[in-house]
Amino acid sequence: MVRIEKITANKKKFLDLLLLADEQENMIDKYLPGGDLFALYDGDLKSVCVVVPINSETCELKNIATYAKYQGKGYGRALISYISDFYKNDYKTMHVGTGETPAILSFYESCGFEKSYRVKNFFTDNYVHPIFEGEIQLVDMIYLKKDL
């Protein structure tokens, strides 16, 4: 049975999973303390995500990760559905930033997000080594938004 819980203590114990989506720990350290961490369990831990407030009307999904062997089974989609519902009374809009990878962009679009804007050279300016998603080197951050 799928269960989602908000984690308020020892958030760093989920670091191994968070690093799947954001592979530089010091970048995670910038948003994890002030963010809400949610963990999805189906028997054992399958997925996590972190949501941070941006302003009074907007929050941002900063990290969402599912263990590789459980990807493609709907856990990420279930987590996005849950947090969209969780925050709908607090914020008007949720943003998410990702690399320019067709599969990931299409996943977010299938979850109700639409392309919003781009931050040029985000990955090359903020990470100490090149970041790849499969064969694609990530350069710009693509932001998508969803009305809650």
N, C-alpha and C positions, 0 to 999 in steps of 0.2 A: 504494500500500500504506500503510495507517494505521500510524503510528509515534508512540508517546508517550514523551517524555523528561522527566526531572526537571531543571529548570534551577537551577543553583547560583550562577551569576555573572551580572552585568548584568541583573538581573530587571526593572529599569526600562525596558529596551528593548522590553518588552511592554506599556508603559503605554497605548498607543493602544487596544489590545484590552481591557485591564482597565477602562478608562474607559467602555466600552460597558455594563458591568454595575454600575459604581460611579462616577458621574460627577464626584466631587469628589476631586481628587488627594491632598489632605491626609488623607482617610479611608483611601485605599489605602496611604499612607505609614505608617499606624498598624499595619497587619498584614503588609505585603509583606516587610519585613526579617526577621521571625521566622517567616514562613510558607514552606511548600514550594510552589514553583511548578511546574506541569506544563504542557507544551505538546504539543498534538496536531497532527501533520503528516499530510497526505494529499497528497503532492507538496509543496505549500507549507503554511504555517501556517494552520490552520483555527480552533483553539480553545485557550483556556488556562483554568487554574483555580488557586486558591490555597487551601491547607489549613493551618490553624494548630492547635496543641495547645491545649486548654482546661484539662485536668487529666489525671491518669494514665489515665482511662477514656474520655475524650471528646475528639474533635477537631471542628473546625468548617470546613465549606466556606464560605470567606469571599467568594469571587468565582469565577464561571464565566461565560465569554463566548465567543461564536462570532461571527465576522464575519457581518454581516447576509446577504450573498449565499449563505452556506453554512448558514444556520439551517434547521432542519426536515429535515436530512439524517442525523441520528443521531449527529453528532459530540459534542454535549453529553452525550448518553446514554452514549456509549462512554467518555467521560472519567470520568463518575460511576461506571460499572461498574469501570473500571480502578482508580480511587482507593479504591473500597470494598474491592476485593480487596487493594490495596497496604497498606491500614491495618488489615485484619481481625485481624492478630496483635498489633497495638500498642494498639488501642482497642476498646472494646465498642460505642460509639455515635458516630455522626457527626451533627452538627447542621448546619442551613443556615437562614439568615434571609433573608426576602424581603418585598417589599411585598405588599399584599393584592390581587393580580391573578389572576383566575381561571385564565388560560392558564398562568401560571408555576406557580401552586400545583398545578394538575393535572399539569404536567410533572414536578415533584418527586415527587408522589404516584405517578406511573407509574414512577418510578425507585426505588420502595420506601420513600420517606419518608412519615411521617404527622405531622399537625399536633400540636404539643407545647404551645407557649405563645405569648403575645403581649407585646411591649414597646410600651406606649402612647406615642404621639407621637414615636417614634424618629426618623423622617425630618424632622419639623418641628423637633425639638430639636437635631439634629446636622448639618443641612445649611443652608448660607447662603441657599439659594433653594428654592422648592417643587420637588419631584421628581415627575415624571409618567412613567407607563408607559402610552403611548397617551393615552387621554382621562382616565385615572384618576390622581388625585393620591395619592401615597403618604403615609400618616400613620403608621400603626402598623407595626412590624416583626413579621412572623409567623414564628415559628420552627418548623421541622419537624425530626424526628429519624428516624434509621434505625439499626437494630441491625446491627452488622457481624458 
